[in-house]
Amino acid sequence: MNEFGYVAYRRRLIEDIRAKGVEDLAILQLFDRVPRHLFIPEGTRHRAYEDAPIPIGYGQTASQPSLQALYLQVLDPQPSDKVLEVGTGSGFLTALLALSADRVYSVERVRELSMRARVALDGLALNNVALLVGDGSIGWRKYAPFQVIIVSAASPSVPPALAAQLAEGGRMVIPVGEREVQDLLLVRRIGGEIETESLRQRCTFVPLLGLHGWDELDPEPAI
């Protein structure tokens, strides 16, 4: 399918996102500007505009677009903000963030996914994104503090290293809970203190593996 053929699917996805409560025009326009199919592997590209998680290989998934839109709505990244993204994945959310903020620093533990995301980001001439292959649970201290932190993997608790890298007035969204299901949390630094509140959004993400996340050798939940 050529680029023109995806337009109708993209517009339908935007309507799905709007129907789920995200009505901010600026956010909806981001989903119109970034062609999601360019970030999805060819084998599942026909599903690029479904409002659902999509496998992208290496045991990882591209997150549900309406959930990514909720992230953007809650965090409200500004043109002067520095953003830390934990879990580059397909790179699609990275692209949305790059169009919203000043700089994006994105960490991915799977080298192949990071390399694939770089190709897609470069194809859209998004030159304000730095990618790192490593343990996202420890953040990217060199460029801290960050006004916005987005964690696209589930953690058993809020990683202290990430909380420490939040700027004053900064905000972070992270799924926290068991491996099977998590609660989406909003974490903020206010007056030097860390405050946490539930967004009352149940979700299921791939696990955050690393020093402040899940141990890779932890047993998978029973099915």
N, C-alpha and C positions, 0 to 999 in steps of 0.2 A: 504494500500500500504506500502511495506517495504522501508527502506532507499534507497536501490539500485534503486527502482522504481521511486524515485524522481529526480535522477541524470539528466536525459534527460530534464526534465522540468526546472531544475535549469540552465542548460547550455543554454536553449532557452531564459530564462529570461536575462541572461548575454548578449546574442546577442541583445536582445531588448534594453537593457541599452546602449550598445555600439552604436546602430543605432541612439539613441537620443543624441549623442554627448559626452558621457563620455567614453573616450578611455584610461584612465590611467590604466595600467595593475595592479598596486597594488590595486586599488579600485575594479576592476573586480574580482580579486582573493579573496577579502574579501567576495563578494557575493557567491563565490564558496565554501568558507570555512565554512560559517555559514548556516546551514540548516533552511531556513525560516519557513518551515512547523512546526517545533517544537515550534514556537512562535505564531501560529495561532490556535484558538479554533477548536475542532474536527468538528464542524458543518460546518465550512467554510474552512477546511484544504485543500480540493480539489482545492481551488483557490489560494493556497499559492504562486504559482509562476506566477500568472498573474501580469502584470505591471499596477496595479490599486489599489486604496484604498480598504481595505477589512474590513467589520464590525468585531469588536472583543468584542462586548457587552458593556453595560453601556453607550450607546450613543456615543461610541468612535470608531475610525477606525485605522487600521495599514496603514501608509502612503504609497503612490505609490513608489515602489523601485527605479525607475529612478530619482525621485525627491530626495530621500535619497542619491543616488549616486552623484547628483549635489551638495547637501550639503557638502559631503565629498570632492568633487573636489574643491569647492570654499574655504572651511575652512582649508583644508590641515592639519589635526591634526598630530602632530609630537610625536615621542615616549616619549618625556619629558614633554608633555603638560598635564595640568589638564583641564578636560572638564566638563562643566555643561550642562546637558540635561534637558530641561523643557518639561515634557510630556513623561514619560516612555512608555506608551501605551503597545504594545505587548512585548517590550524589544528587538526587532530585531535590531533596529538602535543602541540601547545600546550595543549590542554584537559587532556590527561592530566598534563602537567607542572604546570598550575595547581592541580590537585587534590592534588599531591604536595609542592609547595614553597611558600615564602612569597611570592615574586614571580617572575614570568617576563617577560623582556625579549626580544622576538622580532623579528628583522630579515628583511625580504623585499624583493627587488629589483623584483618585479612588483606595481605598485600595485593592480591589480584583484584579485589574489589576497589581498593584505593587507586590502582592504576587505571582500571576501567572508568572510574568516576572522573579521573583527571582528563581522560580523552574526551568525555562528554562535556565537561566544563570548559575545556579549551575550545571545543567546537562551537560553543556559544560566546566565546571571547570574554569569559568571566575571569578577570585577572586579579581579583581581590580575595582570592581563596588560597590558603596554604594548607596542604595535606600532610599528614604524618601517619606512618605505620607504627603502631605501638599500643600500649595499655591505656585505653581511654579512661579507666577508673582513676588514674592519677592526674588526669587533665593535661595541660600544656603550660607549665608554670612560667616558662620563659616569656610568654606574652600576657600573663595575668597582670592585673585583674580584668575580668570580663563583665560587661553590663548584662549579657545574656548567655546562659548555658542551656543547651538542649541535649538531653540524653535519650537516645533512641534504642536503649536496651534496658532490660529489667534488672534492678539491683535489690539485694535483700535489705538494704538500708541506704540512706543518703551518704555517698562516699565523702569522708571528711576532707579529702584533698580537693574535691570539686567545690564544696561549700567554702573552703578557704580561698578559692580563686574568684569568688564573686565580689564584684566591686560594691561599694556603698550604693544602695538603691538598686543593686542588681537583682535579677530574678532568674530562676532555673526551674525547668520542668523535667521531672524524672518519674518513670514508673517504678514503684517500690512495692515489694510483697514477696509472695512465693513464686516459684518457677512457673506454676500453672496459670496464675492470675495475679494481676497487680492493681494497685490504686495509683492514679496519676496525681502526683504532688506538685504543688507550687512552693518553691523555696525562695525566700527573699532575705537580703541583708539590710536591716533597718537599724540605724543608730549603732552600728557595729555588731548587732546581734542577729543570729540566724532565726528566722521565723518560718514555720512550715504549715501549710494548710492543704487539705484534700480538695481536689477539683471534682470529687464525686463522679469519677469516670473510671469504670472498671475496664481493664485492657489486658492483652496478652502480648508480650514482646519476647524476642529472643533474649537469652541471659547476657548480662554484662559480665564478661569474664575478666579477671585481673586481680590485682592486689587488694582493691577495695570493693570488689564485686563477688561473683560466684567463683569457686574453685572449679577449674575445667574438669577435674576428676570427680566432682560431686555427682552422685547418681541422678539420672533423669527421673522426673516424676512418673509414678505408675500410671499406665493408661487404662 
